[in-house]
Amino acid sequence: MVLGLGLAANHVAQFDPLDQDLLAVKQLPSAEHWLGTDTLGRDVASRVLHGVTPTFIGVLQALLVVSALGVGMGLAAGYFGGRTDAFVGQLTNLFQALPMIVIALAVLTVFHRSMLAAMVTFGIIGSAGPARVIRSATLAIRNELYIEAARISGLSDISILFRHVLPRVVGPVIVQLSLIAAIAVIVQTGISFLGLGVPPPAPTWGGGIFEAAASLNDFPWLLVPSGGVVALTILAFGLLGDALRDTAVEAWSRPVHRKATRLVDNAGLAAGAFGQAPGNAVLSVRALSIVTGEGAQQRTLVDRVDFDLLAGETLGLVGESGSGKTLTSLALMGLLPPGTRIASGALRLAGQVIDLTDEERLRSLRGQDFAMIFQEPMAALDPCFTIGHQLAEVIRCHARLDGRQARERAIALLRQVKIQNAEEVAKRYPHQISGGMAQRVGIARALAPHPKVLFADEPTTALDVTVQADILELLRTLKEEHGMAVVFVTHDWGVVADICDRAMVLFRGRMLETADVIDIFDRPQHPYTQALLRANPHNAPPGQVLPTVDETLARMAQEAA
Ligand SMILES: Nc1ncnc2c1ncn2[C@@H]1O[C@H](COP(=O)(O)OP(=O)(O)OP(=O)(O)O)[C@@H](O)[C@H]1O
């Protein structure tokens, strides 16, 4: 808005900013002079408005220098590391050690009060701060897998920097540039205030503050318009930076609250669809569909999945990577990742029917009736708190216990998951325990609220084989002790055979077959299940090359023809 008014100053301002009226000096705001007049009777509003353009030109000059130098140095130092990093480090140290104001005064003297020279100098010296911040942000992501993958696939460093690194650090870049813009306003105002910038009578914000300071005792009002516009502009740069950062960086990570086009009528579904559900089903899910994208871009990721989970049963969700196993379980937990949403479906839990598109209702089940354990047990624990503290926190969320009681219950839970020295483990931090122990802690945390259903998303994949067997054994025992039902996400037929009672095979988001585990292994009905089983390494004689699922499907199609 300030910039808009400044650009339209010739039309908006009622007076020439240089017109003096010695008969109307030091006037307070009036209908004629909106912000009053100064010590020479000039219209203050007109002078403030005409001061906008030179100020913003200066800001732009500083921003261009910082964008090129500060952002460039930060990206290069963080990405290349080594000597580049050391060189940039020395340079930024040097810039930060330079006395900015003394250098600016010298530059203004040499370049005859050139604001351009002052702003370029400020941009060069001021680029040290953004360079350091952007270096740190780049360091944090330069070893991420997708950057490695881009390197391996032959992309040049420049295109990796601009296409893969810059978009990830755009948040800090925007924030740093908004800070620089605000400081550039202060520097310009300071220079004009010292009488070293554009000479009077040209209208500048700093000049206005200088005049206001001179007549502060007899006409204090004069400081309000000139100081106010500077303060408001600085504030506006901060807010603008935050808003731009939110739009550019965080918009994608916000949950989408818009409801998708419903694929089925959920009201009708809730009323009739559970008729077929077995009497002893703890959880029944009907027509669960998950989509991503909007309008014509909408893509179905999980397509009308139905299943029943019986009391004390373990149901395996099996399928290749990307078949929708994880999304199915996350959807029921109300934990879908950003960009995806439930388009339709209903569940019935303990006789209660819940519309799956009702996010609020679904969220209330999490941690109460539904609990979850994850593939990366260590990543699911907060490194800053002890195991005991983290367990006690969850326990106190669900039960009215004091600190000591919650700690005792935490230790009891650790014993339930067969951790021998539970008291001692409770005092440890996550980095002080093994992966297998971390998964036991994850299970203990999931058990704390006595859930009806436990979702286990490949909980043994990240563990070594002997620990895997221990964890599966533990889950089997706990399921029996607690009477829980378990939904077990896996792509490992060995795990299905070991722990599941029934299995549901998913392919590209569609449910192909659900059967008892023995039937699935002995009499798989769907050609895809047959192909998936043939690709199972557990069945293969050593040394034999297994057919891929696609190869088996192609051969079956040929035989059928
Ligand atoms: N946030 C997301 N936005 C868009 N599509 C997604 C998102 N998360 C997952 N998908 C897509 O949804 C589909 C199902 O993903 P899901 O993670 O459920 O598969 P999965 O069977 O669990 O695979 P894996 O065994 O590799 O974990 C995949 O095609 C995946 O690319």
The ligand as an SDF file (V2000), in Angstrom:
LIG
                    3D

 31 33  0  0  0  0  0  0  0  0999 V2000
    1.4170  -37.0910    0.3120 N   0  0  0  0  0  0  0  0  0  0  0  0
    1.1170  -37.7140   -0.8220 C   0  0  0  0  0  0  0  0  0  0  0  0
    0.6880  -37.0140   -1.8800 N   0  0  0  0  0  0  0  0  0  0  0  0
    0.3750  -37.6420   -3.0370 C   0  0  0  0  0  0  0  0  0  0  0  0
    0.4640  -38.9840   -3.2260 N   0  0  0  0  0  0  0  0  0  0  0  0
    0.8850  -39.7240   -2.1890 C   0  0  0  0  0  0  0  0  0  0  0  0
    1.2460  -39.1320   -0.9360 C   0  0  0  0  0  0  0  0  0  0  0  0
    1.6330  -40.1320   -0.1080 N   0  0  0  0  0  0  0  0  0  0  0  0
    1.5330  -41.2800   -0.8030 C   0  0  0  0  0  0  0  0  0  0  0  0
    1.0770  -41.0410   -2.0470 N   0  0  0  0  0  0  0  0  0  0  0  0
    0.8370  -42.0310   -3.1050 C   0  0  0  0  0  0  0  0  0  0  0  0
   -0.1580  -42.9230   -2.6550 O   0  0  0  0  0  0  0  0  0  0  0  0
    0.0930  -44.2330   -3.1350 C   0  0  0  0  0  0  0  0  0  0  0  0
    0.0340  -45.2150   -1.9780 C   0  0  0  0  0  0  0  0  0  0  0  0
    1.0770  -44.8900   -1.0540 O   0  0  0  0  0  0  0  0  0  0  0  0
    1.3470  -45.7590    0.2600 P   0  0  0  0  0  0  0  0  0  0  0  0
    2.4330  -45.0740    1.0220 O   0  0  0  0  0  0  0  0  0  0  0  0
    0.0900  -46.0400    0.9500 O   0  0  0  0  0  0  0  0  0  0  0  0
    1.9180  -47.1030   -0.3710 O   0  0  0  0  0  0  0  0  0  0  0  0
    2.4550  -48.3840    0.3920 P   0  0  0  0  0  0  0  0  0  0  0  0
    1.7400  -49.5390   -0.2110 O   0  0  0  0  0  0  0  0  0  0  0  0
    2.3670  -48.2190    1.8500 O   0  0  0  0  0  0  0  0  0  0  0  0
    3.9750  -48.3800   -0.1000 O   0  0  0  0  0  0  0  0  0  0  0  0
    5.3180  -48.6570    0.7570 P   0  0  0  0  0  0  0  0  0  0  0  0
    5.3220  -50.1200    1.0330 O   0  0  0  0  0  0  0  0  0  0  0  0
    6.3910  -48.2490   -0.1850 O   0  0  0  0  0  0  0  0  0  0  0  0
    5.2220  -47.8030    1.9690 O   0  0  0  0  0  0  0  0  0  0  0  0
    1.4410  -44.1980   -3.8370 C   0  0  0  0  0  0  0  0  0  0  0  0
    1.2120  -44.1260   -5.2290 O   0  0  0  0  0  0  0  0  0  0  0  0
    2.0590  -42.9150   -3.3390 C   0  0  0  0  0  0  0  0  0  0  0  0
    2.8760  -42.3510   -4.3460 O   0  0  0  0  0  0  0  0  0  0  0  0
  1  2  1  0
  2  3  1  0
  2  7  2  0
  3  4  2  0
  4  5  1  0
  5  6  2  0
  6  7  1  0
  6 10  1  0
  7  8  1  0
  8  9  2  0
  9 10  1  0
 10 11  1  0
 11 12  1  0
 11 30  1  0
 12 13  1  0
 13 14  1  0
 13 28  1  0
 14 15  1  0
 15 16  1  0
 16 17  2  0
 16 18  1  0
 16 19  1  0
 19 20  1  0
 20 21  2  0
 20 22  1  0
 20 23  1  0
 23 24  1  0
 24 25  2  0
 24 26  1  0
 24 27  1  0
 28 29  1  0
 28 30  1  0
 30 31  1  0
M  END
$$$$
